[in-house]
């Protein structure tokens, strides 16, 4: 059973919290590259783990990331001039290079030549790969680790297609939904029956088997098919918030991430990639109930909120056209996650056998906090953790065959 203390440890991510200190060790995917294309353009505000930052692209295309507040008097650097590969605060003209060096403090007397060198600006490593901008905010005394080299980060742009949603709930609700295999044949029943997931309807009570990996955990969700064979959906949970969905009929794979904005809001990533050929965004949109012509790629759930019940259509439910009454898998997932509230009270839950992976993940995260507090290298950041091996699969096996060796 999850206690109130454990729930707080798992969900609270602000500065100084146990989970917040752990998560600051990892690189974070913060926005699509397509959101920040213009060299010398406007800096973009980003909130991560309850702290505010700006990310910008300098005149030469170099990326920078600073704390949002100017170190002089705290004015927002989202308002800054982006000039000469630097940001200049519009309040008093203080200027900061893309590497965080304080270049000019024009509001101070010229004779105070050493003043600028004593000013400290919080700046952070930032990179771009796989069509994603990644930031490492650190602050725990360790150096930045190597960025996670997922398979898609090494593919050409046409083989990767990413979308983002801002979800109004705690990050762990998203992670837990993503590793919960049982809900696929229930919440998504209508979509499963109409498509490639129909075999999951043969057995709505999967059992989860767990395989620890250097990057995190790997789950085998085992169902018995009507033929008597066993269908195993293998899904990884890579620290601290990543999953990969088993291969789609098109041969594409779907990468998910759940990055905490703060305790009550989350950046949700849907990133589709194919190792052999270009991806077709239209196919992805059709499979997941999205309208590419009208949606905002940086917040694909815009217009679907608690206030309008996430677009739920009761007529479609009554007429058995839709089990949930909510359009598409993405919005269905968002609706149930947000419906639990900003941070679900896990002390009132009644987990069953189908929640084995959920319980295991909570224990794993709590153990990771303890290990980190002892000064150990956080899981997924050691030299043995190869994020290129974070793979999913769907396997049909004879009864009794171990999927780990298949």
Secondary structure, 3 states (H helix, E strand, C coil): CCCHHHHHHHHCCCCCCHHHHHHCCCCEEEEEHHHCCCCCCCCEEEEECCEEEEEEECCCCCEEEEECECCCCCCEHHHCEEECCEEECCCCCCEEECCCCEEECCCCCCCCCCHHHHCCCCECEEEEECCEEEEECCCCCCCCCCCCCCHHHHCCHHHEEEEEEEECCCHHHHHHHHHCCHHHHCCCHHHHHHCCCHHHHHCCCCEEEEEEECCEEEEEEEEECCCCCEEEEEEEEECCCEEEECCCCCCCEEEEEEEEEECCEEEEEEEEECCCCCCCHHHHHHHHCCCCCCCECCECCCCCCHHHHHHCCHHHHHCCCCCCCCCHHHHHHHHHHHHCCCCCCHHHCCCCHHHHHHHHHHHHHHHHHHHHHCCCCCCCCCCCCCHHHCCCEEEEECCCCCHHHC
